[in-house]
Amino acid sequence: MKQKTFLEKLYELKAFLKEHPEQRIVYSDVNVDFLIMKTKREMYEREEQEHEQDRQCTDDFMPASGVPF
């Protein structure tokens, strides 16, 4: 949930800087687009990781893939 809030704040900052270009010098050390991309990637990877954990069987059975029965 923290990442989602952080992402929203980044979008707010991006919109602010678009409306007030004179403030860009204050935030010149912050690469907003890169942070947005990085945060989205981290959220996607975490979601994939959670999805993968949900798919695992609880009895430690690992199904064989590509082996016909």
N, C-alpha and C positions, 0 to 999 in steps of 0.2 A: 504494500500500500504506500510505502514511503516513496517508491520509485514513481508511482502514478502522480503523487502530489508534486514531486520534484519536476516531473515532466510538464505538469500544468504551469508551474512557476517559470520554467524555461520558456514556454510559449507566451506567457504574460510578458516576460522580459523582452522577448523578440518583438512582440507587438509594441511595447513601450519604446524600444529603440527605433522602430520604424516610424512611430509618430514623433519622436524627439531625436532626430539624428545628431543634434549637438551633444547629446549624452553618450554617444558612442566612444568618445575618448576616455570616459570614466570606466567603461566596461571593455576597453580594448584588449585586456588580457584574458577575457572570457570568450571562447569560441562557442557561441550559442548553438549553431547548427551542428557542430561536432558533438556537443553534449546531448543534444536531442537525439541524434542518431545512436550514440553510445547507450543512452538510457533505454531507448526502444529495443535495441539488440539485447541488452541485459534482461529486460522484461520478457522478451520472446524466449530467451534461453531458459529463464527460470520457469516459464510456463511449460516449455517442452520438458524440462526436468521433472516438474510435478506430474505432468501427463504420463511420462515414462514410469514414474514411481507408482502411479495409480494402476497402470497396466500389469505390473508385476504380480504374480500369484503369491498368495500368503503362505503356501506350503512349500516354497522354494522349488517348485516344479518349473523347469525351463523347457518349453516346448521346442522340439527340433524343427527347424525350418528347412524346407526343400527336401524332406524325406517323406516319400509316399508310404501310406499305411495299407 
